[in-house]
Amino acid sequence: MIWKPNVTVAAVIERDGKFLLVEEETSQGVRFNQPAGHLEADESILAAVKREVLEESAYHFVPQHLLGIYRWHSADSDTTYLRFAFTGAIAGHEADRPLDTGILRAV
């Protein structure tokens, strides 16, 4: 059997002492989280984090630093995740862009 983690990306974005978060519906109820999501086939890690931030918050993100690489195992689903977290800057906003399903708003 071949073991493989599920790869995710996330963005920790600070501007003027405030952090960009998304309010989303989860299986545990409504939660605040970093903009984040799964790496898609044939996609680079950097392209994935830019896409996820845009899809979940309607902000354009420019990754500048790798914050860390984290391994987490969910006992509930018996799934292991390998998350690449980045910091960076906002480079624009599409105020009328619809957000991903389950995302209530960006704050």
C-alpha positions as CSV (number, residue, x, y, z in Angstrom):
1,M,0.0,0.0,0.0
2,I,1.2,3.5,-0.9
3,W,0.7,6.2,1.7
4,K,0.2,9.8,0.5
5,P,-0.8,12.9,2.4
6,N,-3.5,15.3,1.1
7,V,-1.7,18.6,0.2
8,T,-3.3,21.9,1.2
9,V,-2.2,25.5,1.1
10,A,-3.1,28.4,3.4
11,A,-2.4,32.1,3.6
12,V,-1.7,34.2,6.7
13,I,-2.2,37.8,5.6
14,E,-1.7,40.8,7.8
15,R,-2.2,44.4,6.9
16,D,-2.2,47.4,9.3
17,G,-2.4,45.1,12.3
18,K,-5.4,43.1,11.0
19,F,-5.6,39.6,9.5
20,L,-7.7,38.4,6.6
21,L,-10.0,35.6,7.6
22,V,-12.9,33.8,6.0
23,E,-16.1,32.9,7.8
24,E,-17.2,29.5,6.6
25,E,-19.7,26.8,7.2
26,T,-17.9,23.6,8.5
27,S,-19.1,20.2,9.9
28,Q,-18.5,21.8,13.3
29,G,-20.6,24.9,12.6
30,V,-19.6,28.3,11.4
31,R,-15.9,29.0,11.9
32,F,-13.3,31.6,11.1
33,N,-10.3,30.3,9.2
34,Q,-7.4,31.4,7.0
35,P,-8.1,31.3,3.3
36,A,-7.0,27.7,2.4
37,G,-7.7,24.7,0.3
38,H,-6.4,21.7,-1.6
39,L,-3.7,21.6,-4.3
40,E,-5.2,20.6,-7.6
41,A,-3.6,18.3,-10.2
42,D,-0.9,20.0,-12.4
43,E,-0.9,23.1,-10.1
44,S,2.1,24.6,-8.4
45,I,2.0,25.3,-4.7
46,L,2.2,29.0,-5.3
47,A,-0.6,29.0,-7.9
48,A,-2.8,27.0,-5.5
49,V,-2.4,29.5,-2.6
50,K,-3.1,32.5,-5.0
51,R,-6.2,30.7,-6.4
52,E,-7.6,29.7,-3.0
53,V,-7.2,33.2,-1.5
54,L,-9.0,34.6,-4.6
55,E,-11.8,32.0,-4.5
56,E,-12.5,32.3,-0.8
57,S,-12.0,36.0,-0.2
58,A,-12.1,37.8,-3.6
59,Y,-8.6,39.3,-2.8
60,H,-5.6,38.8,-5.0
61,F,-2.7,37.5,-3.0
62,V,1.0,37.8,-3.7
63,P,2.9,35.1,-1.7
64,Q,6.2,36.4,-0.3
65,H,7.4,34.0,2.3
66,L,6.8,30.3,3.2
67,L,5.6,30.4,6.8
68,G,5.9,26.7,7.4
69,I,5.0,23.2,6.3
70,Y,2.7,21.4,8.7
71,R,1.5,17.8,9.1
72,W,-1.9,17.1,10.7
73,H,-3.8,13.8,11.0
74,S,-7.6,13.9,11.4
75,A,-8.6,11.0,13.5
76,D,-12.2,11.5,12.5
77,S,-11.6,10.9,8.8
78,D,-8.2,9.0,9.2
79,T,-6.7,11.5,6.7
80,T,-3.3,13.1,6.9
81,Y,-2.8,16.6,5.6
82,L,0.4,18.3,4.6
83,R,-0.2,22.1,4.6
84,F,2.0,24.7,3.1
85,A,1.3,28.1,4.7
86,F,2.5,31.4,3.2
87,T,2.5,35.0,4.2
88,G,2.3,37.9,1.7
89,A,0.5,40.9,0.5
90,I,-2.9,41.8,-1.0
91,A,-2.7,43.1,-4.5
92,G,-6.3,43.9,-5.3
93,H,-9.9,43.1,-4.6
94,E,-12.8,41.9,-6.7
95,A,-15.7,43.2,-4.6
96,D,-18.4,41.6,-6.8
97,R,-16.7,38.2,-7.1
98,P,-18.8,35.3,-5.8
99,L,-17.1,33.4,-3.0
100,D,-16.6,29.6,-2.9
101,T,-19.5,27.5,-1.7
102,G,-19.6,27.4,2.1
103,I,-17.7,30.7,2.5
104,L,-20.0,33.2,4.1
105,R,-17.7,36.3,3.9
106,A,-14.2,37.5,4.1
107,V,-13.3,39.6,7.2
